[in-house]
Amino acid sequence: MSGDLSSFTSPEGENEFIAAYDAVLKRWPVPYEECDIPTSFGTTHLIASGSTSLPSLLLLHATGTSSTMWFPNICSLSSAFRVIAVDIIGEPGKSRQVRLLKNPKDCATWLGDLIQNLGLIRPNIAGLSYGGWHTLNFSLYYPDKVNRIAALAPAGSILPYSWSVLALLRILPYLPVKPNPLKRFFRKGFCPDELFARQFALGVQHFRYADPRKSIFTGVFSDSDLRSIHTPTLFLAGKNEVIYNPGVAIDRVKKLMPYVTTALIPNAGHLVSMDQPALVNEQMLQFLG
């Protein structure tokens, strides 16, 4: 089974990635603590900021990015919440997987384990892209264990997207070609800073995902699923999204989800919280209260 799990391809590659991860974390503008929490699927690594007296907010990152992607948002969010940024099991980061996430129920169980072992009662949850899928999925299985949620550009959750486009977004911006012939296109949809881009590229280079025939990534939620999500939900998409049509996605959730608030964020691509952190922070703080 261990050969089927997500892991780094070598200790040297892992060390190089972790060094890049820590370099991005030096940009964390507020005090933080790192810790590892056991779950039935492996040890989950966290970065926590904000007073423990504040309401809790879990942050779930996009695929390939890790919890460090929230550094542009953490100052504002941690002023109102005890923010817990999570390295999702089976993704490049500091979490360590010991059991496959085989289906949506497993994903919800992993997050439920984490919430329980942290001693949280109905936290708020926000996720970007793959993290947005986890956020919606958890509220579908365990609506009584979450307060409010924010789904930011949850690719593969509302509309199908092209795997070829996803592969391009993950790899081609970092090709050592000068000038990169696709730079103008990717500026519309993927705009990380230099240190974060290095961490992302090293994850692509050194991390091996679990066998997709045995584990789950995402899936488009059915009409019935979306109608069943009664958790108050904030749905944000970037106007310059390149993985799926953001207007069509917003129309679908407005039609099906009974308690959804939506917004289209200008001058933002897929990593909407990094492209327009001030606007996204404002939307989240207003909605999550």
C-alpha positions in Angstrom: 0.0 0.0 0.0 2.8 2.4 0.9 4.0 2.5 -2.8 0.5 3.8 -3.7 0.6 6.8 -1.4 1.5 10.3 -2.3 5.2 11.1 -1.4 8.3 12.9 -2.4 10.5 11.0 -4.9 13.6 11.4 -2.8 14.8 12.7 0.6 16.9 15.3 -1.3 13.9 16.5 -3.3 11.8 16.7 -0.1 14.5 18.7 1.6 14.7 21.2 -1.3 10.9 21.6 -1.3 10.7 22.1 2.5 13.5 24.7 2.3 11.4 26.6 -0.3 8.2 26.1 1.9 10.0 27.7 4.8 11.3 30.5 2.7 7.7 31.4 1.8 6.7 31.1 5.4 9.2 33.8 6.3 6.7 36.2 4.6 4.0 35.3 7.1 3.3 38.8 8.4 1.9 37.8 11.8 3.0 35.4 14.6 2.3 31.7 13.9 2.9 28.3 15.2 3.3 25.0 13.3 2.0 21.7 14.6 1.2 18.2 13.4 -2.2 16.6 14.2 -2.8 12.8 13.9 -5.7 11.6 11.8 -6.7 8.2 10.5 -5.2 9.1 7.2 -1.9 10.4 8.4 -0.3 13.3 10.2 -1.7 16.7 9.1 0.5 19.7 9.3 -0.9 23.1 10.3 0.1 26.8 10.5 -2.0 28.6 13.1 -2.3 32.4 13.7 -4.6 34.7 15.6 -5.9 34.7 19.1 -7.2 31.4 20.5 -10.2 33.4 21.9 -11.4 34.2 18.3 -13.8 32.0 16.2 -12.0 29.3 14.2 -11.4 29.4 10.5 -9.7 26.5 8.6 -8.0 27.3 5.3 -7.6 24.6 2.7 -5.2 25.3 -0.2 -5.2 24.6 -3.9 -3.6 21.5 -5.3 0.2 21.7 -5.5 0.5 24.8 -3.3 0.4 24.0 0.4 -0.9 26.2 3.2 1.9 28.8 2.6 -0.3 30.1 -0.3 -2.3 32.1 2.3 0.5 34.5 3.2 -1.2 37.4 1.4 -4.4 36.9 3.4 -3.3 35.9 6.8 -2.9 39.3 8.4 -6.4 40.4 7.7 -8.1 37.1 8.4 -6.2 36.4 11.7 -7.4 39.8 13.0 -10.9 38.3 13.2 -10.3 34.5 13.5 -8.1 31.9 14.9 -6.8 30.8 11.5 -5.6 27.3 10.9 -4.0 26.8 7.5 -3.9 23.1 6.6 -1.5 21.1 4.5 -4.0 18.7 2.8 -3.1 15.1 3.1 -1.7 13.6 -0.2 -0.4 17.0 -1.4 3.1 18.6 -1.5 3.6 20.0 2.0 4.6 18.8 5.5 1.6 16.5 6.1 2.4 12.7 5.9 -0.1 10.3 4.4 -0.4 6.7 5.7 -3.8 5.8 4.1 -5.3 6.6 0.7 -8.3 9.0 0.3 -10.3 6.7 -1.9 -13.6 8.5 -2.2 -15.4 11.7 -1.0 -16.4 10.1 2.3 -12.8 9.4 3.1 -12.0 13.1 2.4 -14.8 14.2 4.7 -13.6 11.7 7.4 -10.1 13.0 7.2 -11.2 16.6 7.7 -13.6 15.5 10.5 -10.8 13.7 12.3 -8.7 16.9 12.1 -11.5 19.1 13.4 -12.2 16.6 16.3 -8.6 16.2 17.3 -8.2 20.0 17.3 -11.1 20.2 19.7 -13.0 22.6 17.4 -16.8 23.1 17.5 -18.4 24.0 14.2 -15.5 26.0 12.7 -15.7 28.1 9.5 -13.9 26.6 6.6 -12.6 28.3 3.4 -10.9 26.5 0.5 -9.4 27.5 -2.8 -9.7 25.3 -5.9 -9.0 21.7 -4.7 -9.4 23.1 -1.1 -12.8 24.5 -2.2 -13.9 21.0 -3.3 -12.9 19.6 0.1 -14.8 22.5 1.8 -18.0 21.8 -0.2 -17.6 18.0 0.2 -17.2 18.3 4.0 -20.4 20.4 4.3 -22.3 17.8 2.3 -21.3 15.0 4.6 -21.1 16.8 8.0 -23.3 19.9 7.9 -23.6 19.8 11.7 -19.8 20.1 12.1 -19.3 23.4 10.2 -20.6 26.9 10.7 -20.1 28.8 7.4 -18.0 28.0 4.4 -16.2 29.9 1.6 -15.5 28.1 -1.7 -13.0 30.1 -3.8 -12.6 29.0 -7.4 -13.5 25.4 -6.6 -12.2 23.9 -9.9 -13.7 20.5 -10.8 -16.5 20.9 -8.3 -19.1 22.9 -10.2 -18.1 22.5 -13.8 -15.7 20.0 -15.5 -12.4 21.3 -16.6 -9.8 20.2 -19.1 -7.0 18.2 -17.5 -4.7 19.5 -20.3 -5.4 23.1 -19.1 -4.7 22.1 -15.5 -1.4 20.5 -16.5 -0.4 23.7 -18.4 -1.3 25.9 -15.4 0.8 23.7 -13.1 3.9 23.2 -15.2 4.4 25.6 -18.2 4.7 28.9 -16.3 8.0 27.6 -14.9 9.7 26.3 -18.0 13.2 27.7 -18.2 12.5 29.4 -21.6 13.2 33.1 -21.8 10.9 34.7 -22.7 8.3 32.1 -21.8 6.0 32.1 -24.8 2.9 31.5 -22.6 3.8 34.1 -20.0 1.1 36.6 -21.2 -1.6 33.8 -21.0 -0.6 32.6 -17.6 -0.5 36.2 -16.2 -4.2 36.1 -16.6 -4.7 33.0 -14.6 -1.7 32.3 -12.4 0.2 35.1 -10.7 2.3 33.9 -7.7 5.3 35.8 -6.5 8.8 34.5 -7.1 9.4 32.6 -3.8 6.0 30.9 -4.0 6.5 30.1 -7.7 9.8 28.3 -6.7 8.0 26.2 -4.0 5.3 25.3 -6.5 7.8 24.3 -9.2 9.7 22.1 -6.7 6.5 20.4 -5.8 5.9 19.6 -9.4 9.4 18.4 -9.8 9.8 16.2 -6.6 6.3 15.2 -5.5 4.6 12.0 -6.7 0.8 11.9 -6.3 -1.0 8.7 -5.4 -2.1 6.4 -8.2 -5.3 8.1 -9.5 -6.9 4.7 -10.2 -6.9 4.0 -6.4 -7.3 7.5 -4.9 -9.7 10.4 -5.5 -8.9 13.9 -6.6 -12.1 15.9 -7.3 -15.5 15.4 -9.1 -18.3 17.7 -10.2 -21.1 17.7 -7.7 -24.5 16.6 -8.9 -27.5 18.9 -8.9 -28.8 16.9 -6.0 -25.6 17.3 -4.0 -25.5 21.1 -4.5 -29.2 21.3 -3.4 -28.3 19.4 -0.3 -25.7 21.9 0.9 -27.6 24.0 3.4 -24.5 25.5 5.0 -24.3 29.2 4.3 -21.8 29.4 1.5 -19.7 32.2 -0.1 -18.7 31.4 -3.7 -16.0 33.5 -5.3 -14.5 33.2 -8.7 -11.9 35.3 -10.6 -13.2 37.2 -13.6 -10.1 36.1 -15.6 -10.4 32.4 -14.7 -8.9 30.1 -17.3 -9.8 26.6 -16.1 -13.6 27.0 -16.4 -16.2 29.6 -17.2 -16.7 31.6 -14.0 -20.0 33.1 -15.0 -21.5 29.7 -15.8 -20.3 28.3 -12.5 -21.8 31.2 -10.6 -25.1 30.7 -12.4 -25.2 27.0 -11.5 -24.6 27.5 -7.8 -27.1 30.4 -7.6 -29.7 28.1 -9.3 -29.0 25.1 -7.1 -27.6 26.0 -3.7 -30.2 27.4 -1.3 -27.9 29.5 0.9 -25.2 30.8 -1.4 -23.7 34.3 -1.8 -21.6 34.8 -4.9 -19.1 37.4 -6.3 -17.0 37.7 -9.4 -13.6 39.2 -8.4 -12.1 41.6 -11.0 -8.5 41.3 -12.3 -8.1 37.8 -10.7 -7.4 34.4 -12.3 -7.6 31.0 -10.7 -5.6 31.8 -7.5 -8.1 34.5 -6.7 -7.0 34.9 -3.1 -3.4 35.6 -4.2 -4.3 37.8 -7.2 -6.7 40.0 -5.2 -6.1 39.4 -1.5 -7.7 42.7 -0.3 -10.9 42.1 -2.2 -11.1 38.4 -1.2 -10.3 39.2 2.5 -13.1 41.8 2.5 -15.6 39.4 1.0 -14.7 36.6 3.5 -14.7 38.8 6.6 -18.0 40.3 5.7 -19.6 36.9 5.0 -18.1 34.9 7.8 -18.7 37.6 10.3 
